[in-house]
Amino acid sequence: MAIDLGVILTVLLVVGFLAQWLAWRMRLPAILFLLLTGLVLGPATHLFEPDKVLGNFLFPTVSLAVALILFEGSLTLRFSELRGIGRAVHGMVTYGAIVALVLLAAAAHWIAGLRWEVALLFGALACVTGPTVITPMLRTLRPNARIASALRWEGIVLDPLGALFAVLVFEAIVSHQQGHSLAVFGATVGIGAGIGLGMAAALAFLLYRQMIPEYLQSFGTLVAVLGAFTLSNQLTHESGLIAVTLMGITLGNLKHVHMGDIMDFKEHLSLLLVSLLFVILAARLQWPLPPGMLLAGILVFVAAQLAIRPVSVWVATLGSNLTWRERALIGFVSPRGIVAASVSSLFALQLGALGIADADALVPLVFTLIIGTVVLQSATARPLARWLQVADPDPDGVLIFGSDAVARAVGAALAEQRFQVLLADDDWDGISAARMAGLTTFFGNPTSQHAALHLDLTGIGRLLALSGRRELNSLACLHYRQEFGRERVYRLRVLAPEDAGDRAAFVGSLRAKGLFDKNTTHARFGELLEAGWQIKSSALAEAFGWADFQARHGGAAVLLFAVEPNGRLRIVNTQRKTEPRSGWTVIALVPPVPEAAAAAA
C-alpha cells in the first residue's frame, strides 16, 4: 500500500527533530545522528527509498536546500574578523587547507582509484571543517583557549571559503566534461558572481531604504536567494551555487544593513533543511557498496586522520606561537560536517547525470570520512587533550545574561578579580556600554542557534542571569543547565518575594537558584547603584573579618561573591548560606557612607 507523501515528510521531520534532540542531550554533533538515522531507514531496512518516494522532486529539493544552506553559512563570514585570528589560523585556512586538499585528492586517487578531477573535488569537500560539528565537540573537549580559538575560527572561516572553492572545482569539471573552453568556465563563474553580487546589492538597497516592511524582510530574502540561484542556473548551467555563496558573503559584510533577524530566520530554516536533507541523503546510499569501496573509504579515513591532517596543520602552524602539544591536538581534531555531506551529494547527482565516471564513489567516501572523524574524535579527543596536558581545568569563568547597569557592575567586579567574564545580550545599547567599559561581550540572544555556533564558551562554567526580563532569565537558565549543570546556573530575581505568589511563580523545572539574599531584586540592585552604592572587594584576615567589614559599612553591605585562597569563586545564593572566612576576598555591594546606609535602612 502506497503511503501518502505528506505522512512521509511528517515522519522525516519527526525523526530529524529526535536526532537533533538526542545530539543536544549527548553533546555530540547532530550530523552523526542524522546520518545514522538515514542509514537505518534506507540501506539497512529499506523503509524509506528517496528516489522512489520523491521521484522528480528529489533533485530540485536537494538543490534548493543546499543553496539555502550555503547562503546561511556564507552570511557568517566577516572579513573584519580575519585580521584578529592570528598567524596559525591564517595558515590553516590558506596554504594549510591547500595542502590538505592536495593530499586528500592524492589519497582518493591512489587508494580509492578515483580519476583526478573527481579526486580533486573530494579533496575540496573533505578539507572543510564546519562550526556545526566543531562547536559541540569543543564543549566536551574543553582544550585551552589557544586551541579552542584556532579550531573555532578555522571552522567559521573555512566553511564558506571551502564551499566556494569546491563549487569552483565542480564548475571546472563540468566545463571540461562538456568540452567547454576556459573562457566558458570563466563566463560561468562570472555570471554566477555577477548575479550574486547584483542581487545582494539590490536586496541591501531595499533593506537599507526600509522599502520592505520588517515582517516581510526574511521572506523577501528567501525569495531573493532562491531567485538568484534559479536565474543564474537558467542563464549558465550550474552557476547558481556561486551566486548564492557570494551573495551571502556580500550581505554578511555590509555594515549598514541589519541582518540579525534575517539570520535568525535563516538559522531556523537551515536547521529544518539540514534535518530533512541529511536523512534523505544517507537513505540514498546503496548497500552493499561497490566492491572494495568500504575498505577504500576506511583507508582514506585512516590516511586523513593519521597523516594528512597532522601534516597540513604542522605546515600551517610553522612559526606560530603554538606549542608542539597544542599543534598535535589541533592536528587530531578535524570533524567534517554540513558542507561536505550536502554538497557532495548534490555534486554526485549532477555528475552522475552527466555520465562522469566515479561520481557514485564520491558520497560513500565523504560519508565514511564524516562518520569516522566524528565518532573517533568525539570518543578520544578529550583523553588525548589530558594526556598532552592541553586541556583546561574545570571552567571557572562566568557568562552573564544581561548588559544593563546591574550586569555591567557585576561583570566589572568579577573581571577585576581576574575571572573570565562574558556579557551576552541582544540590547545593543547595553552591549556598547559594556564594550566601552572594557568587558568582553556577545551581541545576540545567548539561547539562539547563532549563539550555539558563535558564542565562545571556552573557560566559561557558570551562568548569571542578570537581565531585567524575567522570562528570558528563566529561559537562559533552562538552556544553560544542560551546558553547565543545574548547580552552576543562577538568576537575579525580578519580582520581590511578596510579589512572586503562586500565580506568578514558575514551575520547578524553570527555576534556578536565586542570587544574593532574598531581598535583593534586579530593581532594588539598580536603585542602590543609582543612589551611589558601589561594588567593592576586600581581603579578610584574622584581624579584619566579615563582621569588621560590615561594621565599616554600617551593617548594610550586601555580600555578592567570595573568592577562596585557592581562587575558587563562591556565588552567594538563597539556597546555601555563605560565611566568609579569614583569607577569603569578599565582593559586596556597599553604601557610599554609613549614614546613607542607615538612611536607606
BAMARFI-289279 format. One record per residue (C-alpha): x, y, z negated. Coordinates in pm, whole numbers, plus 32768, in hexadecimal, padded with zeros to 4 digits. Layout:
XYZ;...
END
This chain:
800080008000;808B81528066;80C382457F49;805983AC7F74;817C849A7FB8;810385857EA7;811C846C7DA7;827E841B7E18;82EF85857DFD;825285A17CA5;830784697C2F;844F84EF7CBA;841D86337BFA;83D685707ABB;850A84917ADA;85DE85BF7B38;856B86757A00;85AF85457927;870D852479B9;875286957971;86C886717810;879A853C77CC;88D185F37846;888187117759;885486257633;8998856B767A;8A5D86A476DF;8AC8860C7829;8AAF8697798D;894E866A7A13;89D085FC7B65;8A3C84B07ACD;88DC84527A5C;883984D77B9A;891A84067C78;88F382CF7BA1;877782FE7BA8;877D83137D22;885681DC7D3C;8763811A7C62;8630818D7D21;86D2815D7E76;87DB80567EC3;87B37F987D7A;86397F607D7B;85BF7FF37EC9;849E80997E10;84E181DA7ECF;855D81ED8037;857D835E8097;859883288210;844E826B8218;839683478120;8405849E819C;84378446830A;846C857B83E1;845F865982AB;85A285C7821A;86A0868D82E4;85F187E282CD;85B787AE8157;8723875B8112;879E887781F2;86C98985814D;871989057FEE;8890890A8031;88738A6A80C2;87CC8AE97F84;88C78A347EA2;89ED8ACC7F5E;89508C267F51;89128C0F7DDA;8A748B987D9C;8B078CAA7E78;8A4F8DB67DB1;8B2A8D667C84;8C768DBE7D2A;8CF58F127CBC;8E2C8F917D6C;8E6C907C7C49;8E988F4F7B66;8FAF8EBD7C3C;90A18FC27BBC;908D8F487A56;90A28DD07A78;921B8DAF7A64;932C8D1C7B39;92D28BB17AF0;916A8BD07B67;91D48C997C9A;92B38B767CF7;91A58A747CB2;90A38B1B7D93;91968B707EAF;92C58AA07F0B;9276899D7DFE;912289607E9F;91C789467FF6;92BE88447F73;919D877D7EDF;90D987948025;91FA871280F8;924E85F68008;90E1858D7FE7;90BF858D8161;91FA84B8817F;917183C2807D;902383AA8135;90D98372827F;91DB8274820D;911281BC8104;8FAD81CB8189;900D81DE82F9;8F47831B8347;8FA383D88483;906585158434;8F4F86128471;8E5A855C8389;8F748525828E;8FBA869C828B;8E4886DC824D;8E5585E78129;8F83869E80A1;8ED487EF80B9;8DA587687FFE;8E61869C7EF9;8F5687AC7E8B;8E3988777DF2;8DE1886A7C80;8CAA892C7C20;8C3389D87AE0;8B0588F27AC2;8BEA87CD7A6D;8D0D888579CA;8C3D894978CE;8B9488247819;8CDD8765781D;8D9788847778;8C9A8889765D;8CF3872875F9;8E62873F765F;8EA588817597;900788C77618;90CA89FB75B6;90638B4A7646;91638B517762;90FC89FC77E7;8F8A8A4A77C7;8FB48B97787A;907B8AFC7997;8F8389DF79D1;8E528AC079B0;8ED58BC77AA3;8F468ABE7B99;8DE48A347BA8;8D3D8B897BC6;8E248C107CD5;8E678AD47D9B;8CF88A6B7DAE;8C8B8B737EB0;8DE18B927F56;8DFC8A197F7F;8C9E8A0C8011;8CF88B18810E;8E358A618172;8D7A89158194;8C7C89BE8276;8D948A468352;8E3388EC8370;8CE0885A83CA;8CA7896484D4;8DFB8915856B;8DA587A1857B;8C5587E18621;8CEA88D4871F;8E0087DD8776;8D0A86BB8794;8C2C877D8881;8D5487E78956;8D41895388F1;8E6A8A378906;8F098AF587EA;8E4C8C278863;8CFF8B738831;8D698B1186D1;8DC68C7A868C;8C788CEF8715;8BC08BF68635;8C778C748501;8C4E8DDE856F;8AD68DC485A9;8AA38D13845D;8B748E1783A9;8AC68F36845C;89698EBD8409;89C98E77829F;8A688FCC826E;8952907E832A;883E8FD48264;88F79020811E;891491908180;87A391A581E0;872F90FC80A0;881891D27FCA;878C930E806C;862692A48026;867592477EBD;874093817E7A;862F94637F08;852693A77E3D;8469935F7F7F;841292057EFC;834C91FE7DB5;83FE91517C97;830D902D7C86;834E8FDF7DF9;84CA90067DF7;85198E997DAB;841B8E267EAF;84A88F1A7FAD;860C8EA47F6D;85A18D3A7F9F;85008D9780EC;86378E598154;87218D358105;86508C3581C0;861A8D2D82DA;87908D6A8300;87D58BF682FB;86CE8BA383FE;87178CCA84E3;888C8C8584E2;88558B158535;876A8B718650;88648C6286EC;89968B8586B8;897E8A198656;89EA89CC84ED;8A508B308493;89458B5E8387;8A198AE68263;8B1F8BEF82B1;8A0C8CF582B6;89778C9E8160;8ACB8C7280BA;8B498DC98129;89F78E6180DB;8A0F8DE87F74;8B778E5B7F48;8B1F8FB57FD4;89EB8FEA7EF9;8AA38F6C7DC7;8BB190767DF0;8AD691A87E30;8AEA92887CFD;89AB93517D2B;88BC92317D6A;882F918A7C34;882290127C71;87E48F997B0C;86738F387B31;86B08EAD7C8E;87CF8DD87C0A;86EF8D517AF5;85EC8CED7BF8;86F38C4F7CD9;87878B8E7BB2;86358AF77B5F;85F18AAA7CCC;874B8A0F7CF7;8716893B7BC1;85D788AF7C57;867488797DAE;87AA87D27D1E;86D286E77C4F;860D86807D83;872A86857E7C;882285AB7DC5;8723849C7D7A;86C084997EEB;882784967F68;889983847E7B;876982B37EDA;87D682C48049;891C820C8007;892780BC80B0;897B7F8A7FE1;8A487EC68010;8B3C7FC68097;8BF37F8581DF;8D067E7F81BA;8E2B7F0580F2;8D84805780AD;8D51801D7F38;8EBA7FB77F06;8F2F80DA7FDD;8E5B81CB7F10;8EED81497DCA;905181637E50;901582C77ECA;8F89831E7D73;90BB82887CC5;91A483487DAC;90E2848C7D75;90DB84607BFA;923C83E47BB4;930884867CCA;926085947D9B;91CA86667C83;930586627BA9;93E286BB7CD3;930387DA7D4A;92E8886A7BEA;945F88497BB1;94A589077CF3;93998A0E7CAB;94148A587B49;95898A727B8E;96098BAE7AE9;94D18BDB7A12;94D28BF77897;94268AA5786A;94E5899877AD;951C88417842;941587B47755;931388AF77CC;936B886E7938;934A86F878FB;91E787187874;917E8805798B;9212870B7A81;912F85FD79F0;8FE386BC79E3;8F4086F97B35;8DD786767B46;8D2A86AA7C94;8BCC87387CA5;8AAE87D47D64;8B6388587E97;8C1387107EDE;8AD9863B7EBA;89DB87167F6C;8AAF879D8089;8B51864D80D5;89FB85AD80FC;898386C181E3;8AC086AF82B5;8AA6853582C9;894585528354;89AF86538456;8AEF85A084BE;8A34845884D9;893584FA85C0;8A57856F869C;8AE1840D86AC;8C29845D85FB;8CD98326857F;8D1582F88407;8BFB83EA83AE;8B4E82D382EB;8C8382AA820F;8C8684138197;8B6F83FA8095;8BDF82B17FEF;8D3F833A7FC2;8CC484837F30;8BC683DF7E48;8CC682E27DCD;8DB384017D7F;8CA284C47CC8;8C2F83A27BEE;8D92832E7BAA;8E1784837B3F;8CE984DD7A69;8CDA838D79B3;8E508365797B;8E9784CB7915;8D6584EA7834;8DD483B47775;8F4C83F0775F;8F978565777B;8F5A85B6760B;904084A07585;914785087685;912F86747613;9166860874AA;928D852C750B;9327864D75CE;92E1873274A3;922A88327577;90CE880474E1;9040891B740F;8FE988D072A3;8E8088EF7239;8E0F8A3A72D2;8DE58B4E71CF;8D7F8C6B72B4;8C298D1072A8;8B2B8D4C73BD;8A488E707362;88FA8E907414;88AF90037414;89669146745F;88B892547393;895993137273;892C91EF7182;89C890EE726A;8AE691D772C6;8B359224715A;8B3990B470FA;8C079058722B;8D07916871E5;8D2A90F8707A;8D6D8F8F70DF;8E5B8FF571F6;8F1C90C670F9;8F5C8F837038;8FE68EEA717A;8EC08E0571C1;8E658DD4732D;8D218E92736B;8C478E9674A2;8B0E8F7074BC;8A098EFA75B9;88D18FBB7615;8806902D7743;87F5919476C0;88E992567799;88F9938876B5;895292B47587;8A5291E77648;8AF3932676CE;8B1093B2756D;8BA9926A74F5;8CA99273760C;8D0293D975B3;8D3C935D744F;8E37925E74D2;8D5D9129749D;8D509004758F;8BFA8FF57635;8B1F8F2E7723;8A0B8FE677DB;88E28EFF7809;87F38E1F7750;88D18D257693;87CD8C1276C2;87B88C38783E;88428B4F7947;89318C6679A9;89BD8C667846;89DE8AEB7851;8ACB8B147978;8B818C577924;8B758C8D77AA;8CCD8C217732;8CA08B7D75DB;8E088B1075B2;8E5C8B347440;8CF08B8B73E7;8C478AAE72E5;8B328B7A723F;8A048C4972A8;89858D7E71F3;88368DEE7283;88378F60722B;874F8FFB732D;861190AF72CD;85428FBE73A1;84BF8EB072BC;844D8DB373BF;858F8DCC7488;865B8D9E734A;85A78C587305;85CC8BEB7470;87438C2D7462;87618B67731E;86A18A4473B5;87768A4F74F1;88C88A5B7441;8868895D7339;88C18853743A;8A0689087489;8A888953732A;89B3887D7242;888F88D4715F;897089477042;8A288A487116;890C8B21719A;88848C4770D0;87858D5A7105;874C8EAD7066;85DD8EC57007;850E8FC870BB;83DF8FAE6FD6;83F58FEA6E60;83978EBF6D82;82488F5D6D23;81F68F8B6E95;825C8E2F6F04;81288D756E90;80A48C2D6F1A;80098CD77048;81548D7470B1;82408C5D704F;82E58B7D7152;82CA8A05713A;83EF8953709B;849988F271E4;84B98A637243;85498AD570F9;86B58B1670AB;876C8B7C6F72;87288CE36F0F;88528DC96EFF;88C58E7C6DC5;87CB8EA26CA5;86538E7E6CAF;86168FF76CAD;86F790476DD6;8637906E6F1B;86A690FC7064;85E5923F702A;867092736EC8;87D392296F3E;87AF9330704D;8719942D6F5A;883C94016E69;893994366F81;888595756FE7;888E95E66E79;8A0895D16E78;8A4094706DF5;8B7093C06E85;8BF692606EA6;8D3992426DE4;8E2591256D93;8EF490F46C59;8FDF8FE86BD8;8F818F596A83;90788EFB6974;90758E946806;908C900467A4;8F849075689E;8E678F8068D0;8D148F936974;8C78902E683D;8D7A91436849;8D35917C69BB;8BC09195696F;8BFE92866850;8CD193656930;8BA993886A1C;8A9C93B9691A;8A279252691A;897E92836A6A;8A7691D86B56;89DC90CE6C36;8AC58FA76C6D;8ACD8F436DDE;8BFA8E5E6E0E;8D1F8DD16D52;8E6E8D5A6DD9;8F1F8C486D19;909D8C456CF1;90B78B396E03;90048C246EF6;8EB58B726EED;8D898C586F1C;8C648C346E2C;8B1F8CCD6EA8;8A368D3E6D92;88DA8CB16DC4;87998C746D05;87BF8AFA6CF3;890B8AED6C3B;898C8BDE6B35;8AEB8C646B6B;8BBC8CB96A3A;8CF78D786AA2;8E378D0369F8;8F908D8869B8;90628D7F6AF5;8F378DAB6BD8;8EF58ED96CB7;8D918F586CA0;8CDA90166DB2;8BB790DE6D29;8AC591F56D7F;8B08930D6C87;8A7094666C45;8B3895A06C8A;8B4595F76B15;8ABB954F69DB;89BF966969AA;892E962E6B01;891094C06AB3;885C950A696D;876D95F36A21;872794EE6B2A;86D993ED6A1E;
END
